[in-house]
Amino acid sequence: MWWNFVGRDHDEIVRARADWEEQREGHDRGEGFRFDPVRADGGAALPAPDLPNARLRARPDTAVPDPAPRPPAEGR
């Protein structure tokens, strides 16, 4: 995640930022657009900040494994 964009890798974040910049003005439009217009406060949508001068990296998986396996559910 970077700013308000979620992606699996750096390239997805770059695409999301580019889409936001292209679509943030909120003009009525047809299908195929990633972002809906921002109309809640009546002001203009904020521009996305510049990306850092480095490739973004995914966070390491910090999930703690389940210490005790669960028995299979009945009927499986």
Backbone as numpy.savetxt, mean C-alpha at the origin, in Angstrom:
# Nx Ny Nz CAx CAy CAz Cx Cy Cz
5.61 -1.01 3.74 4.75 0.16 3.74 5.65 1.39 3.74
5.30 2.33 2.93 6.01 3.61 2.89 4.97 4.69 2.69
5.02 5.70 3.50 4.04 6.76 3.54 2.68 6.10 3.70
1.77 6.19 2.75 0.48 5.50 2.83 0.37 4.38 1.80
1.48 3.96 1.26 1.45 2.94 0.22 1.93 1.61 0.78
1.27 0.54 0.36 1.64 -0.80 0.78 2.01 -1.58 -0.47
3.14 -2.27 -0.42 3.57 -3.10 -1.54 4.47 -4.21 -1.05
4.63 -5.21 -1.89 5.48 -6.35 -1.52 6.95 -6.07 -1.78
7.21 -5.07 -2.62 8.62 -4.78 -2.92 8.74 -3.31 -3.34
9.97 -2.90 -3.56 10.26 -1.51 -3.92 9.49 -1.07 -5.17
9.48 -1.92 -6.18 8.84 -1.56 -7.45 7.34 -1.32 -7.30
6.67 -2.10 -6.44 5.24 -1.87 -6.22 5.00 -0.53 -5.53
5.87 -0.15 -4.62 5.75 1.15 -3.95 5.97 2.28 -4.96
6.94 2.12 -5.83 7.21 3.13 -6.87 5.98 3.29 -7.76
5.36 2.17 -8.16 4.15 2.24 -9.00 3.00 2.89 -8.25
2.83 2.54 -6.97 1.74 3.13 -6.17 1.92 4.65 -6.06
3.15 5.08 -5.82 3.42 6.53 -5.71 3.11 7.23 -7.03
3.54 6.63 -8.13 3.29 7.23 -9.45 1.78 7.29 -9.73
1.06 6.22 -9.40 -0.39 6.22 -9.59 -1.04 7.32 -8.75
-0.61 7.46 -7.50 -1.17 8.48 -6.63 -0.96 9.87 -7.23
0.26 10.15 -7.64 0.55 11.46 -8.20 -0.28 11.73 -9.45
-0.52 10.71 -10.23 -1.31 10.85 -11.45 -2.79 11.04 -11.15
-3.28 10.42 -10.08 -4.72 10.34 -9.82 -5.20 11.18 -8.64
-4.31 11.82 -7.89 -4.71 12.46 -6.63 -5.60 13.68 -6.80
-5.67 14.24 -7.98 -6.51 15.42 -8.17 -7.99 15.11 -8.00
-8.37 13.83 -8.10 -9.73 13.43 -7.80 -10.75 13.72 -8.88
-10.31 13.87 -10.11 -11.28 14.06 -11.19 -12.15 12.83 -11.33
-13.41 13.03 -11.65 -14.28 11.87 -11.87 -13.72 11.06 -13.03
-13.72 9.77 -12.86 -13.09 8.91 -13.86 -13.77 7.56 -13.89
-13.42 6.79 -14.87 -14.00 5.45 -15.04 -13.23 4.40 -14.28
-13.40 3.18 -14.70 -12.74 2.05 -14.05 -11.24 2.05 -14.34
-10.51 1.26 -13.56 -9.09 1.10 -13.80 -8.21 2.04 -13.01
-8.81 2.85 -12.15 -8.02 3.75 -11.33 -7.83 3.16 -9.95
-6.67 3.32 -9.42 -6.30 2.70 -8.15 -6.85 3.45 -6.93
-6.92 4.76 -7.01 -7.29 5.57 -5.85 -8.59 6.32 -6.10
-9.43 6.35 -5.09 -10.65 7.14 -5.15 -10.31 8.59 -4.81
-11.12 9.52 -5.28 -10.87 10.92 -4.95 -10.95 11.15 -3.43
-10.15 12.05 -2.93 -10.18 12.43 -1.52 -11.08 13.65 -1.41
-12.18 13.49 -0.72 -13.15 14.60 -0.65 -13.57 14.93 0.77
-13.05 14.24 1.75 -13.53 14.37 3.13 -13.37 15.78 3.69
-12.26 16.43 3.42 -12.04 17.74 4.05 -12.19 18.91 3.08
-12.45 18.63 1.84 -12.64 19.69 0.86 -11.36 20.28 0.31
-10.22 19.94 0.91 -8.94 20.44 0.41 -8.35 19.51 -0.63
-7.26 19.93 -1.19 -6.58 19.11 -2.19 -5.86 17.94 -1.51
-5.76 16.84 -2.22 -5.03 15.68 -1.71 -3.54 16.02 -1.62
-2.89 15.52 -0.61 -1.47 15.80 -0.42 -0.63 15.09 -1.46
0.42 15.74 -1.94 1.34 15.04 -2.83 2.18 14.04 -2.01
2.55 12.96 -2.64 3.42 11.98 -1.97 4.82 12.55 -1.87
5.48 12.34 -0.74 6.86 12.80 -0.65 7.76 12.03 -1.61
8.90 12.60 -1.92 9.86 11.89 -2.76 10.28 10.59 -2.10
10.56 9.61 -2.92 11.07 8.34 -2.38 12.49 8.55 -1.89
12.90 7.74 -0.90 14.28 7.87 -0.42 15.26 7.51 -1.54
16.48 7.97 -1.41 17.50 7.70 -2.42 18.13 6.33 -2.19
17.30 5.33 -2.04 17.74 3.95 -1.83 16.55 3.04 -2.12
16.83 1.80 -2.43 15.74 0.84 -2.64 15.13 0.46 -1.30
13.82 0.41 -1.25 13.12 -0.01 -0.04 13.25 -1.53 0.11
13.38 -1.99 1.34 13.49 -3.42 1.59 12.33 -3.87 2.46
11.92 -5.11 2.27 10.85 -5.67 3.09 11.33 -5.86 4.52
10.43 -5.71 5.45 10.77 -6.00 6.84 10.95 -7.51 7.00
11.79 -7.91 7.94 11.91 -9.34 8.19 10.62 -9.86 8.83
10.34 -11.13 8.61 9.15 -11.75 9.20 9.42 -11.93 10.69
8.69 -11.22 11.51 8.92 -11.29 12.95 7.85 -12.09 13.66
7.03 -12.80 12.91 5.97 -13.61 13.53 6.60 -14.70 14.39
6.04 -14.88 15.57 6.53 -15.92 16.47 5.80 -17.22 16.13
6.55 -18.30 15.88 5.87 -19.55 15.54 5.04 -20.07 16.70
3.95 -20.74 16.37 3.08 -21.34 17.37 3.84 -22.47 18.07
3.99 -22.40 19.40 4.80 -23.40 20.10 4.19 -24.80 20.11
2.88 -24.91 20.05 2.25 -26.23 20.09 1.34 -26.39 18.89
1.64 -27.38 18.02 0.75 -27.59 16.88 -0.65 -27.97 17.34
-1.62 -27.50 16.60 -3.02 -27.81 16.94 -3.44 -29.08 16.22
-4.28 -29.87 16.86 -4.76 -31.09 16.18 -5.67 -30.69 15.03
-5.72 -31.50 13.99 -6.58 -31.17 12.84 -8.04 -31.11 13.27
-8.78 -30.23 12.62 -10.22 -30.10 12.89 -10.92 -31.35 12.41
-12.00 -31.69 13.10 -12.75 -32.90 12.71 -13.36 -32.71 11.34
-13.41 -33.78 10.60 -14.00 -33.74 9.27 -12.99 -33.41 8.18
-11.73 -33.27 8.54 -10.70 -32.98 7.53 -9.89 -34.19 7.24
